[in-house]
Amino acid sequence: MRKLIITAALTGAMQGKEANPAIPEQPDEIIEAAYDCYNAGASIIHIHARDKNGASIGDPAIFREINTGLRAKCPVIIQNTTGGVGLPLDQRISSLEAGPESASLNMGSVVFFIGKQKKESLFMNLRSEIEAFASKMIELDIKPELEVYNPSMFGEVDSIINKNLLKKPYYINCVMGVDGMGGYAGTTKNLMTMLSLMPEGAIFNVSGIGRYQMEMNVASMILGGNVRVGLEDNIYYRKGELAKSNAQLVERIVRLAKEIGREIATPEEARQILGIKPL
């Protein structure tokens, strides 16, 4: 098996310190949390930006502040989001202006159910928009991480491959357990369905949302895939116990990986695996 690439998703767009005080929101908090995750074993840091009030924002100046500060501290692969529920398209794509090495590329639309009231929030990604993001990433030499929420989205993966908008090796993140329309329950059976649809030349990563995070992380490691952890996806360490930090979640994955014989990839090794040029 290849060495294990660990992505730490620190912040997200939909919940803040009211959900878990350890979620980093401002640039200095995000940089320190990312550095702790790097020291714990993460190779990729997935970044969302927040404004001064903690609301999700697509301001390239804030992304640039985070990216610059983080690069000064450590050599992790910086992966800016192009997501952000409720953000206009021009803000979402502007994160690419901040010079990340990688960026998320969402492969379809989802209706998220948010909070205890299950408020419906549409996260729209039209085919034309997906193609625009992919084209911009090719232009700027940014490695896409394709976010696939259910099996039907592999149709969009095939579409951009057929249009030469994606270069090998394809890096595909199976996002399992989203609560909403278009989500796909985070079971090992469902994950196997997703993996059966992977195109030739793909390297896969798995994100488990909420209570699905541990099962999906362990399943991916056993099957030779990579993992994403962090407070964006799951604010708990175990049932009823809030995680103390993003690094705490990374540390647990590193321990589990070592128990099953998966070595941890350094950022430079992760660049080699994913076809990202060295720093």
C-alpha positions in Angstrom: 0.0 0.0 0.0 1.0 3.6 -0.6 1.8 5.7 2.4 -1.2 7.3 4.0 -2.0 10.9 3.2 -3.9 12.6 6.0 -5.9 15.8 5.2 -7.0 18.0 8.1 -10.2 20.0 7.5 -10.0 22.6 10.2 -12.9 25.0 10.0 -15.7 24.4 7.4 -18.4 26.8 6.5 -21.5 25.9 8.5 -20.7 25.8 12.2 -18.5 27.8 14.5 -17.4 28.1 18.1 -21.0 27.7 19.3 -20.8 24.1 18.2 -17.2 23.5 19.5 -15.0 26.3 20.9 -11.9 24.5 19.4 -13.0 25.3 15.8 -10.5 27.9 14.5 -12.0 30.9 12.7 -9.5 33.7 12.4 -6.3 33.5 10.3 -4.0 33.2 13.3 -6.1 30.5 14.9 -6.2 28.6 11.6 -2.5 28.9 11.0 -1.7 27.5 14.5 -4.2 24.7 14.3 -2.8 23.8 10.9 0.8 23.8 12.2 -0.3 21.5 15.1 -1.9 19.1 12.6 1.3 19.1 10.5 3.3 18.2 13.6 0.7 15.4 14.3 1.1 13.9 10.9 -1.2 15.7 8.4 0.2 16.4 4.9 -2.7 18.4 3.5 -4.6 21.3 5.2 -8.0 22.0 3.9 -8.8 25.7 4.5 -12.0 27.7 4.7 -12.0 31.5 5.5 -14.2 33.4 7.9 -14.8 37.1 8.4 -14.2 39.0 11.6 -17.6 37.9 12.9 -16.9 34.2 12.1 -19.1 34.0 9.1 -18.0 32.0 6.0 -16.4 34.2 3.3 -14.6 33.7 0.0 -12.3 36.7 0.3 -9.0 35.9 -1.4 -7.1 38.4 0.8 -8.0 36.3 3.9 -7.1 33.1 2.1 -3.8 34.7 1.1 -3.1 35.8 4.7 -3.7 32.2 5.9 -1.7 30.6 3.1 1.3 32.9 3.5 1.4 32.5 7.3 1.2 28.8 7.1 3.9 28.5 4.4 6.2 30.4 6.7 5.8 27.8 9.4 5.7 24.4 7.6 5.7 22.6 4.2 2.1 21.2 4.2 0.1 21.1 1.0 -2.3 24.0 1.2 -5.8 23.1 -0.1 -8.2 26.0 -0.4 -11.9 25.3 -0.6 -14.0 26.4 -3.5 -17.1 25.4 -1.6 -19.0 27.3 1.0 -22.8 26.9 1.3 -24.5 30.1 0.5 -21.5 31.9 -1.0 -21.9 33.3 -4.6 -19.9 31.6 -7.3 -17.4 34.5 -7.8 -16.4 34.4 -4.1 -16.0 30.6 -4.2 -13.7 30.6 -7.2 -11.7 33.6 -5.9 -10.0 31.4 -3.3 -7.9 30.1 -6.2 -6.3 33.6 -6.5 -4.5 33.0 -3.1 -2.1 30.5 -4.6 -3.0 27.1 -3.1 -1.3 23.9 -4.4 -4.7 22.1 -4.3 -8.3 23.0 -4.1 -11.6 21.2 -3.6 -13.8 20.7 -6.7 -17.4 19.7 -5.8 -18.9 17.3 -8.4 -22.6 18.0 -8.0 -25.4 19.6 -6.0 -26.5 18.8 -2.5 -29.2 20.1 -0.2 -27.7 20.2 3.3 -30.0 19.8 6.4 -28.5 22.2 8.9 -29.0 22.2 12.7 -31.6 20.5 14.8 -34.4 22.1 12.8 -32.9 20.5 9.6 -33.0 23.8 7.7 -32.6 23.1 4.0 -29.6 24.8 2.4 -29.0 24.3 -1.3 -25.3 23.9 -2.4 -25.6 24.3 -6.2 -22.9 23.0 -8.6 -24.0 23.1 -12.2 -22.0 21.2 -14.9 -20.9 24.5 -16.5 -19.7 25.7 -13.1 -17.8 22.5 -12.4 -16.1 22.9 -15.8 -15.2 26.6 -15.0 -13.6 25.6 -11.7 -11.7 22.7 -13.4 -10.4 25.0 -16.2 -9.2 27.6 -13.8 -7.3 25.0 -11.8 -5.6 23.7 -14.9 -4.7 27.3 -15.8 -3.2 28.0 -12.4 -1.6 24.5 -12.0 -3.7 23.7 -8.9 -4.4 20.0 -8.0 -8.2 19.4 -7.8 -9.5 17.2 -5.0 -12.8 16.0 -6.5 -15.6 15.9 -3.8 -18.1 13.2 -4.6 -21.1 12.9 -2.3 -23.0 10.0 -4.0 -22.5 7.5 -6.8 -24.4 9.6 -9.4 -21.6 12.3 -9.2 -19.2 10.0 -10.9 -21.0 10.9 -14.1 -19.6 14.4 -13.6 -16.1 13.0 -12.9 -16.3 11.1 -16.2 -17.5 14.2 -18.0 -14.5 16.4 -17.0 -12.1 13.6 -17.7 -13.6 13.2 -21.2 -13.3 16.9 -21.8 -9.6 16.9 -20.8 -10.2 19.1 -17.8 -8.5 16.7 -15.3 -4.9 15.4 -15.2 -3.8 12.0 -13.7 -3.5 11.0 -11.1 -7.1 12.0 -10.3 -7.6 12.6 -6.5 -11.2 11.8 -5.5 -12.6 12.4 -2.1 -15.6 10.2 -1.2 -17.7 12.4 1.2 -19.8 9.9 3.2 -22.6 10.6 5.5 -23.8 14.1 4.6 -27.2 14.8 6.2 -29.3 16.0 3.3 -30.6 15.4 -0.1 -27.8 14.0 -2.2 -25.9 12.6 0.8 -24.9 8.9 0.9 -24.8 7.1 4.3 -21.4 6.4 5.6 -21.4 2.6 5.6 -18.6 0.3 4.4 -21.1 -1.2 1.9 -21.8 2.2 0.4 -18.1 3.0 0.3 -17.4 -0.1 -1.7 -20.1 1.0 -4.2 -18.3 4.4 -4.5 -14.9 2.7 -5.0 -16.3 0.4 -7.7 -17.0 3.5 -9.8 -13.5 5.0 -9.5 -12.0 5.8 -12.9 -8.7 4.3 -13.9 -5.8 6.4 -12.6 -7.7 7.6 -9.5 -6.3 7.8 -5.9 -9.0 7.9 -3.4 -9.6 9.7 -0.1 -12.5 9.3 2.3 -14.3 11.8 4.5 -16.8 10.6 7.1 -19.2 13.3 8.3 -20.2 13.3 12.0 -20.7 9.9 13.5 -19.5 8.3 10.3 -15.9 9.7 10.5 -14.2 6.9 12.4 -15.8 4.0 10.4 -15.0 5.6 7.1 -11.4 6.6 8.1 -10.6 3.0 9.2 -12.3 1.4 6.2 -10.3 3.7 3.8 -7.0 2.9 5.5 -7.7 -0.9 5.3 -8.6 -0.6 1.6 -5.5 1.4 0.7 -7.1 4.8 0.6 -6.4 8.1 2.3 -8.3 9.9 5.0 -9.6 13.3 5.9 -10.3 14.3 9.5 -11.0 17.5 11.3 -13.6 19.7 13.0 -15.2 20.7 9.7 -16.5 17.2 9.4 -16.9 16.1 13.0 -16.8 18.1 16.2 -16.7 15.1 18.5 -13.9 12.8 19.6 -16.3 10.2 20.8 -20.1 10.2 21.5 -20.9 13.0 23.8 -17.3 14.2 24.0 -16.2 17.3 22.0 -12.8 17.0 20.3 -10.2 19.2 22.0 -8.6 20.2 18.7 -8.1 19.3 15.1 -4.7 17.8 16.0 -6.3 15.4 18.5 -8.2 13.9 15.6 -5.1 13.6 13.5 -3.1 12.0 16.3 -5.8 9.3 16.7 -5.6 8.5 12.9 -1.8 8.2 13.1 -2.0 5.8 16.0 -4.6 3.6 14.2 -2.6 3.7 10.9 0.5 2.5 12.7 -1.4 -0.4 14.3 -2.5 -1.7 10.9 0.8 -1.1 9.2 0.1 2.1 7.2 3.1 4.4 7.1 2.3 8.2 7.1 3.2 10.2 4.1 5.1 13.4 4.6 4.0 16.5 2.7 6.8 16.0 0.1 5.8 12.3 -0.3 2.2 13.3 -0.7 3.2 15.7 -3.5 5.0 12.9 -5.3 2.0 10.6 -4.9 -0.5 13.2 -6.2 1.6 14.7 -8.9 2.1 18.1 -7.3 5.4 19.8 -8.0 7.8 20.1 -5.1 7.9 23.4 -3.1 
